[in-house]
Amino acid sequence: MGFNLAGIPGGTLGVRNIVAGSGAEKAGLKEEDQLIEFDGTRAAEMNPTVFRGAAARGRPVKVVVEREGK
């Protein structure tokens, strides 16, 4: 996927460790973005199976993030 996630107090997930040259970097993800939705699943409902399923399909996924309150 080209990035990691870290739990943030309040139940959100923060984008961390973006891999240089990855699809995540090319899509414009930035450190400190907060994941709102990944491949149609809200962040509050995320689990590793969602990521594995998205990676196995081998196609782009929709990622919704919040950056600086927007």
Backbone hydrogen bonds in HBPLUS format (Angstrom, degrees):
<---DONOR---> <-ACCEPTOR-->    atom                        ^
c    i                          cat <-CA-CA->   ^        H-A-AA   ^      H-
h    n   atom  resd res      DA  || num        DHA   H-A  angle D-A-AA Bond
n    s   type  num  typ     dist DA aas  dist angle  dist       angle   num
A0019-VAL N   A0002-GLY O   2.83 MM  17  5.01 166.9  1.85 137.7 141.3     1
A0004-ASN N   A0016-ARG O   2.79 MM  12  5.01 172.4  1.80 159.0 156.3     2
A0016-ARG N   A0004-ASN O   2.85 MM  12  5.01 162.2  1.88 142.0 140.2     3
A0006-ALA N   A0014-GLY O   2.91 MM   8  5.12 144.0  2.04 138.3 149.6     4
A0014-GLY N   A0006-ALA O   2.73 MM   8  5.12 172.0  1.74 155.2 155.7     5
A0008-ILE N   A0012-THR O   2.86 MM   4  5.25 153.3  1.93 157.1 151.1     6
A0011-GLY N   A0008-ILE O   3.09 MM   3  6.02 132.6  2.32 149.7 156.8     7
A0035-LEU N   A0013-LEU O   2.73 MM  22  5.36 152.4  1.80 157.9 165.8     8
A0015-VAL N   A0033-ASP O   2.79 MM  18  5.31 168.7  1.80 159.8 162.1     9
A0032-GLU N   A0015-VAL O   3.19 MM  17  5.53 154.1  2.26 160.1 152.3    10
A0022-SER N   A0019-VAL O   3.07 MM   3  5.46 160.0  2.11 134.5 134.6    11
A0026-LYS N   A0022-SER O   2.99 MM   4  6.29 166.1  2.01 153.0 157.1    12
A0027-ALA N   A0023-GLY O   2.84 MM   4  5.95 139.8  2.00 141.3 151.7    13
A0029-LEU N   A0024-ALA O   3.03 MM   5  5.56 154.8  2.10 165.8 159.0    14
A0028-GLY N   A0025-GLU O   3.00 MM   3  5.15 149.9  2.09 102.5 112.1    15
A0033-ASP N   A0030-LYS O   3.04 MM   3  5.70 159.0  2.08 137.8 139.0    16
A0034-GLN N   A0066-GLU O   2.96 MM  32  5.07 167.7  1.97 147.6 151.7    17
A0066-GLU N   A0034-GLN O   2.78 MM  32  5.07 151.6  1.86 142.2 152.0    18
A0036-ILE N   A0064-VAL O   2.75 MM  28  5.33 166.1  1.77 153.6 153.2    19
A0043-ALA N   A0036-ILE O   2.88 MM   7  5.17 157.7  1.93 134.7 131.3    20
A0037-GLU N   A0064-VAL O   3.13 MM  27  4.91 158.7  2.18 134.1 135.0    21
A0064-VAL N   A0037-GLU O   2.86 MM  27  4.91 170.2  1.87 143.8 147.1    22
A0038-PHE N   A0041-THR O   2.86 MM   3  5.23 160.6  1.90 144.4 148.5    23
A0041-THR N   A0038-PHE O   2.96 MM   3  5.23 164.1  1.98 114.8 120.0    24
A0039-ASP N   A0062-LYS O   2.76 MM  23  4.96 162.9  1.79 160.0 162.8    25
A0045-GLU N   A0042-ARG O   2.87 MM   3  5.46 155.1  1.93 118.4 126.5    26
A0046-MET N   A0043-ALA O   3.10 MM   3  5.09 169.9  2.11 111.8 113.5    27
A0050-VAL N   A0047-ASN O   3.04 MM   3  5.77 140.1  2.20 122.6 130.9    28
A0052-ARG N   A0048-PRO O   3.00 MM   4  6.30 167.7  2.02 157.9 161.4    29
A0053-GLY N   A0049-THR O   2.90 MM   4  5.96 161.9  1.93 149.0 154.0    30
A0054-ALA N   A0050-VAL O   3.07 MM   4  6.23 158.8  2.11 145.3 150.8    31
A0055-ALA N   A0051-PHE O   2.95 MM   4  6.14 162.6  1.98 154.3 158.9    32
A0056-ALA N   A0052-ARG O   2.93 MM   4  6.05 154.4  1.99 147.3 154.4    33
A0057-ARG N   A0053-GLY O   3.24 MM   4  6.45 140.8  2.40 141.9 150.4    34
A0058-GLY N   A0055-ALA O   3.19 MM   3  5.47 140.1  2.36 102.8 113.3    35
A0070-LYS N   A0067-ARG O   2.98 MM   3  5.29 162.6  2.01 114.3 120.0    36
